[in-house]
Each structure stands twice: as C-alpha cells, then as structure tokens.
C-alpha cells in the first residue's frame, strides 16, 4: 500500500508541473528519474563518472548546435547568435532592466551590457530611464526588433530540427521532463549566488539536500 501512495504522490507532483503530459510520459519519467529509482550501490554511482559523461554529452550537443545555428544565421547578415538569446528574453519580459536581462541569460554584466549596446545600435531595442530607479535603464524590443526576432526564431528552428529530428517525439518530451527541473533548480541557484565560489555552492547544496 505504501508503494501505491508513493506512486500517486509522484504522479500528482509530476502532473502539477506537466499538466499536458500523458500517463506513459509519467511512467518513463518515474522509471528514469533518480527519485523514482532505488540504487543498490549509490556510492558506486557517485564515482562512476556518469555526471562527467552527461556533462560531456550536453556540452558536445551545445557545441554542435552553435555550429548549426551560426550556419543558419548566414541568411540574416549582421546578427550575432548571442543577440537571439538576449532578444528572446527581452520579448518574454516585454520590458526589463538591462542588468536583469544580462543575469537571466547567464552572461557577465560587462559582456552582456556591451552586447545589449550593439543590439541597440542596430535599432533592435528601445531604451528609457527606469522611473523607479534613475540609475537603471529599461529596455524593450523595437518594432524592427520584433520582426527580426520572428525571423531569427524561424531560421534558428532549422538548426534545432537538424540536431534533434531523429529523436522520437516521446523521447524528446521525456528528455525535456527529465532536464527541466535540473535547469530550473540551478538557474535559481546561480541567480541567488552569482559571485560565490564553486565550493560554497557545493556546500550549500549538500546542506539543502540533508
């Protein structure tokens, strides 16, 4: 009976985060997710190199995607790939402080501000003083920026399709479900502890998991 209760609880938690997911997707997630599996020798898993293997695979796929994306961007001269990340974040927020946009896309402030200035120079964003803080600047996409972002999304989606088209749809959804929680968790961790050393972050994580 205890196992049934645990299963129902896990399903309720999964459904709250993925309301459109099917029972089959939940089963795949539950079986593959570490929280739903009992490891016979957790100490062996910790030192087996699986984290390094996963990180290497993610890094490799990212590097390949960058190559495909830059090839796709040749159709839109004068646009840098990094601009897309910034413009997409600005579009999602409608209007935001420059510093908040830079933090959201995980760039250093000086580098990010420089990129935003280049985007502004190209006429793709509009800037004004923040009425609540005279030291801050608010930015939003210009009409030209909105059109450019639409074109970028269309062009760059081809790079996405080229890289992941051979994966079955159910596997894509499963990977999204598996990695989404990790992405959200560490995005929050970075935003709250931006300038800490890795050792401090690791210590904080261990204390949180106790």
N, C-alpha and C positions, 0 to 999 in steps of 0.2 A: 504493500500500500504506500510505503514511503517513496518508492521509486515513481509511482504514478503521480504523487503530489509534486515531486521534483520536476517531472516532465511537464505537468500542467503549468507550474510556476515558470519554467523556462519558456514555454510556448507563449504565455501571457506577456512576459518581458520582451520576447522577440517580436510579437505581433504589435506591441506598442511602438516599437522602433521601426517596424517594417509592415505597415498596415496592408499593403498590397501584396505581400508575399503569400505563397501557397504553402500547403502543408508539406509538400515534397521538398520545397526550398528550406523549410524549417528543419526537416529531418536531416538534410545534408549538412546544414549549418550545425545542428546539435551534435552530429557524429564527428564532424571535423574540428569543431571548436574545442579548445583545451578545457573549457569549463564544463563541457559535457562528456569528457573522457576521463577515465581513471588510468593513470600511467602506473605501470608496475614498478618502474625504476626511475622516478623523476630526476634523481641525481645524474643518471646516465644521459637523460635528455638534455639536462642543463649544460653538459660538457660535450655533447655530440657534434656541435658545430652547426646545428640546424638554423640558429639565428644568423650566423655568418652566411650560410648558403642562401637563406631567404633574402637577406640584405643584398647579397651579390646579384641575385636574380632581379630584384627590384631595380637596382642601380643599372644593370645591363639593359633592361627594358626601357628605363628612362632615357638612357643614352641613345638607344635606337630610335625612340620616339622623337627626340630632339633632332636627329638627322632627318627623319621623315618630315617633321614639321618645318624645318628650315628649307627643305626642298619644295614643300608646298607653298611657302611664303614667297617664293620667287615670282609668283603670279601677282603679288602686291608689293611692288618696289618701295623702298624707303621705310618699311616697317620692320622693327626688330621683334623677335619672338617674345622677349620679356614684356614688351608692351601689351601683348594679349592678356597676360596674367593680371597686370595692373588694371587694364580697361574692363576686364570681366568683373573684377572685384568692385570697381567703382560703379559699374552698372547694377550690380546686385544691391549695393547700398544706396543707390540714387545720388546721394551727396554725402561726403565724409571728409574728415580731416586728412591731410596728406600723410601725417605720421601714422594714422590708424590704417590707411591703405598699405603703407610700406610694411607695417608689422604683420598685417593679415596675409601677405604673400611671402613672408619669411625672408625678407631682404634686410640688410643692414640699412640704417636710416640714411646715411650719407649717399650710399649707392642708389637706394630707392628714390630719394629726392631728386637726384641727378636724372634718373630715368623719367620721372614724372615731368621734370622741366623740359626734357626732349619731346615728350608726348604733347605737352602744352605748346611748345614751339611749332609743332606740326599742325596745330589748330584742332587737336582732337579732344581737349578738355578745357573747361572754363574754370576760373579760379576767383574766389572772393574772400573778403575778410570774414572770420567767424565772429558773429555778433556777441557770442558768449565768452570769447577769449580773443582779445586783439592780437595776441602773439601767434595765433593759429590761422591756418588758411583752409578753406573748404573748397573742394573740387567736385566737379561732375562732368559727365561726357557732354561735349558739344553736339549739335545735330550732325556735324561731319563725323564726330567720333562714334556716334550711334550707328551710322551707316557703315563705317569702317569696321566696327566690332562685328556687325552682322556678317560682313564679307569674310572677316577672319574666322569666325565660327564655322562658316560653310567650307572654307578652304582647309582649315586645320582638322575638320572632322574626317577628311580623307586620310590623313595620317593615322588617326585613331582606328579607322576601319581597316587600313592596311595591316596594322600591327595586331589587331585582335579579331579579325574577321573569321579566322579558323576555329575560334573557341565557340562551343555550343552556347546558345542563349542562356540555358540553365546554369552552365558553369560560370558565365560572366556574372550573373546575379549572385551566385554563391560567393564568388571572389569579392564582389562589392560588399556583401553582407559580412564576410569574414574580416575585411580590412577596414571597414568604416569606423568601427568602434576604436580600433587602434589609432586611426588617423585623428579622430576627434579628441581622444584622450591626450595624445602628445601635442596636438595643436594648442590645447588648453595649457598643458604643462609648460610649453615654450613661452606662450604669451604671458604667463604669470611669473616665469623665472628666466627671463631673456638673457640676463648677464651673469648667470651663475655658472660655475664650473661643472663639468660632467659628473664629478664625484659627488657634488652637492645634490644634483638631480637624482642620481642613483640612490643616495642615502634617503632622500625624501620619498622615492618610490617604494623602497623597502619598508619604511615606516608606515606608509599609506596602506600597503598590502597586508600588514600584520593584523 
